[in-house]
Amino acid sequence: MALAHVLAEFAVGTSLEQLPQETLERAEMIIASTLSSVAVGTGIESARIIREIEVANGGAAQATVWFDGCRLPIHAAAKCNAVASDAAASDDSDMRSIAHIGTIISTTGIATAQALGRSGADVLRAMVLGYEVAGRIDESLTPGRMRRGFHGSVSTVFGGTVATGLLLDLSADQMAHAIALAATSIGGMAISADTSCAREYHAAMSAMLSVMAAQAAAKGFRAETRVLEADRGFLSAMNGTCIEDISKDLGQSWDICTDMAIKLMPGAHPFHAIAEAAANVAEEADVTVDQIDKVIISAAQMKDWMAPNHPRDLIGAAHSVVYFVAAAIVDRGFTWIHMTPEKMTDPVISALQDKVEFDPCPPALPDRFPHRHGGTVILHLKDGRKFSHTCKAAKGYGIRGVDWKDVDDKFYHLMPASGLSQEKLDRLLELVHNFRKLDSLDEFAGLLGKP
């Protein structure tokens, strides 16, 4: 049986009742996190451009563009919401490869469910299973696809396709063809994501193409279902490894619990544990910047993240571990405020960046998943003293646990950017906490209209 058929039968054949309650809760957390990220991202130019194009194109009024209020076809609404979420660099990550699966499964799932009148529980089931399929495929691609230069959008598209397909009630055969279509739909370049607004463009395309693949399969469009494992196929082109693990022990554990991480600070997720280590070592040392001789980052996976220093925009700051560390030491933490021009030009933070160095011989990583692991930050003081702190996993990462309090704090910190009233924010979060109990998304979608 083709791998696409195996994954399709698993997704279609797994009922809501078979899913652990923890998986549904994690999906609800993703929704809260994605809403928060969209609230901030809506005003970013890249998100505005995509939204203006899709609104001008128009079409069937099926699903809400969040915090704008207009309704567009499913694929267009999902596209607009996904680009805004990713633009803010505040959406969730899968810690094996930093693929933003949650943004895609939530935006496609909610748009599809709104259009079709499906329940909150239907959405959560679709999200959990979409995450599982995308996560397993992307695990096989780590680190091969990154070395080939492909961005995580080439795997997130499977999450959105499965989520949309489940809400469309695709048969297992139709779902296999949807997965096959997804495999031949997208090819985001990592270099573009690391250096430009193409990062969020990838999310836009992933969401849109997810919906279109599922809709095409629903209408009977058929593809090559061996495309994943075939010679010259998807996994071969992406330098996939351990391909047999993709379908191994399906349903025995859940990626949304083991590898999903909610961002509790902005920017690239691989830096979050490093920033936490930097804040902790600064607290322990309790010294001023002028007492510091140098700062050492010791983490094998950071060797590819040695620039840029002194960022001056969100893209640069989001991809600068040096900036993360310097800011976390100066301010005893790294928060949403550090993506502002005021912090990027702070003279104390700027001066400390010039003292940050990288350990040339860090401990080897225990596996092929570089972003699962944190690292150590070492302060060398001018008086000869040395302080060190290691953080293996940042707060919000599945293996460390995800707390609703942290998710709620993120929500209330970022969501005011949406312009919604406090009353609406309170009600919206209440609905998210009880998403599995919603018979329809009417009230939820109504609250996401124009402020």
Helices and strands as residue ranges (DSSP letters): H 3-13, G 16-18, H 21-41, H 45-57, E 63-64, E 71-72, H 74-87, E 93-94, H 101-116, H 120-141, H 144-148, H 153-167, H 172-183, H 190-195, H 198-218, H 234-237, G 243-247, H 255-258, E 260-261, G 269-271, H 272-285, G 289-291, E 292-298, G 300-304, H 314-318, H 321-331, G 336-339, H 341-344, H 347-353, E 356-358, G 370-372, E 375-381, E 386-391, G 398-400, H 404-414, G 415-418, H 422-433, G 435-437, H 442-447
